[in-house]
Amino acid sequence: LVGTGQGQLIGGFIITGGPKLVMIRAMGPSLAAVGVSPALANPTLTLFAGGNQLAANDDWKTNTNVDDIIASGLAPSDDLEAVLLIRLEPGAYTTVVSGAGGATGIGLVEVYEVGSD
């Protein structure tokens, strides 16, 4: 359940080998389509390395690399979901998923390796 404040969804992952192109998805609305209730209506996604914010997204089609997201074959089915397609160096990373406008609901964060150098 994605809440507010300390109830946000936090996920961590580690990149080894790298640099690697990864897609990070914060899912909510598409979960409702498969029977999850109450799904997070409009997730937002923020990526951190240590205490430094690297990137953020709300509504995946607002990304400057939307064509690359579509070409990956991993684009979400709902425009309100959040996505980052980003090249990351080896290291530890943290994602934070929250609901736009303080909304709450069931959400999911996913990390995919799309490619490496």
N, C-alpha and C positions, 0 to 999 in steps of 0.2 A: 504494500500500500504506500503510495507516494503522498506524503503529507506536506506540511509547511515547516519552516524553520529547521529544527533538528530532525524532523521527520521526513526530510527529502531522501530520495533514493540515491545512495552512493555506491559506486562500483569502481573497482580498481583492476588494473591489468599491467603487465610488464612486457615490454618489447625487448627481444633478444636478437642479436645478429644484425639487424637493421642496416640502414634505415628502411622502414616499411611503410607502405601505403595502407592505411586502415580506414574502415568505415565504422563509425559509431552511430548507432540508431537508438533514439528514445521513442519507444512505441507506446501508444495508448489507444487512439481511436480504432485502429485495425484489430485490437484485441476484442473490442465489442462485437466485431463481425464474426468472431469464433466463439461467442458466448460468455466472455469474461465480463463480469459486472460487479461493481461500477468501474468502468474503464476510465483512465485519465483522459479527459477530453482534448487537452491541448498541451502536450509536454514541451518543456524547454530543456536544453542540454548545454552544459558547460564542461569544458575540459581543462584540467589543471596538471601541471608538472610541479611537484612540491607545492609551494604556496603561490605559484604564478599561474594566472589564467592565460591559457593559450588560445582558446577559441570558444565561441558560443553560437547556438542556433535556436531559433524558434520558427517553425514552419519551413520545412526543408527546401522548398522551391525558391526561397530567398537567398540561397547560397550563390556565390559567384561562379562556382564550378558545378552547377546543376546538370549540365550536359554530361559531365564525367560521372556524376552520381547515377544518372539514368543509364549510361553505357555500362556501368558495373553490373547491372542486372539485379541490384539489391535496393533499388529505390522503393520507399514505402508506398503502400497503396492509398494512403490518406495524406492530403496536403498539410494537415496540421501536425504531423509528426516531425520530430527534429532529427537532423542528420549532420554529421561532420565527416567529410572525406579529406583526410589530412595525412601528410607524410611525417612520420615520427622517428626520431633517433632512439637508440637503445636507452631504456630507462623505465622508471615507474610512473604511471599516470593514474589520475583519478577523474571519474565522471560524476557529475551531480545532475540529477533529473528532478525537476520540480514542475508544478502545474502553472501555466500562465495565469496571471491574475490571482494567484493563491488557491487555485482549484486543487482538489484532491481526487484520488482514485487509484486504481491498480494500473501500474506501468511496468515497463520492461526496458532494460538497457542491454544492448547487444554490441559486441565488438567483432569485426571480421577483418582478417588479413586479406587485402585485395591484391597486393603485389609487394615486391621487395627489390632493392637495388643490388 
